[in-house]
Amino acid sequence: MSDISDHLPIFYIVQDRIKISSLPKHFVKTYRDINDDAIASFATTIGNTSWDNVVVPDDASASYSNVIGIFSSVYDKPFPVITKRLKLINNKHKPWITSAILKSV
């Protein structure tokens, strides 16, 4: 009769299975810088904006496009899109972090 035992488990650690050089070294982060001064500037500008040419008779789609166009142009000035390229930390000591995990992060 043979016994199955959990004493002295045997395992093997495989290192260097993931090529560290294949992982991305940078990632790009985009955001809008929204602060109190920008909000005040936006509120002033949107309040002083002329909305007279928004309404197009018998064409709701054109009227909507006009509203979105005016709003977007006013919104983009105080809240510009900022793009930063950030360097990833070296993950040689964490071989389980794959490029898919980094992309998800």
LOVO-984542 format. One line per 5 residues: number of its first residue (from 1); their letters; for each residue x, y, z of C-alpha. Coordinates in steps of 0.02 Angstrom, whole numbers. Each point is the difference from the previous one (the first is absolute). Layout:
N
NUM	a	X Y Z  ...
//
This chain:
105
1	msdis	0 0 0  72 167 -47  -32 159 94  -19 172 -74  82 131 106
6	dhlpi	8 189 -5  166 0 91  148 78 -89  -90 71 -149  107 16 -154
11	fyivq	-9 153 -111  106 87 -129  15 187 -27  23 47 -182  87 166 -23
16	driki	22 110 -152  -149 -71 -92  -64 175 -39  111 107 -108  14 163 95
21	sslpk	58 91 -155  -166 -39 -86  -99 95 131  -43 181 -38  117 126 81
26	hfvkt	-121 149 -8  -184 32 0  -100 153 -49  -122 84 118  -122 131 -63
31	yrdin	-107 108 111  -77 173 14  70 123 127  -155 57 93  29 127 139
36	ddaia	-93 145 80  74 133 -116  -44 -101 -155  -178 -26 63  -21 186 31
41	sfatt	69 39 -172  -118 -126 -80  -151 70 94  41 178 -56  30 -50 -181
46	ignts	-156 -108 -14  -103 141 76  65 125 -128  -21 -117 -149  -129 45 -132
51	wdnvv	-125 -139 -31  -98 94 -133  52 -106 -150  -36 -167 87  -178 -25 -59
56	vpdda	-17 -59 -180  -184 -5 -52  -61 -174 -48  169 -83 35  23 -64 177
61	sasys	160 -91 -47  83 161 -60  -58 92 156  74 -137 110  163 5 -97
66	nvigi	8 189 25  -25 -16 188  132 -136 14  122 99 -107  -18 158 103
71	fssvy	8 -93 166  152 -103 -53  98 152 -58  -37 91 163  38 -156 105
76	dkpfp	165 -44 -84  84 167 37  0 -2 191  8 -191 12  131 -55 -127
81	vitkr	42 -183 -22  171 -35 76  99 -151 -56  140 -69 107  118 -141 -41
86	lklin	41 -91 161  140 -124 26  -44 -169 72  97 -68 146  119 -144 -29
91	nkhkp	-93 -163 33  148 -120 -3  -36 -47 179  -184 -36 -44  3 -125 -143
96	witsa	-186 -36 17  -44 174 -66  -31 -27 -184  -29 129 -136  -186 -40 8
101	ilksv	-4 41 186  96 162 -31  -123 47 -136  -145 -32 118  81 106 135
//
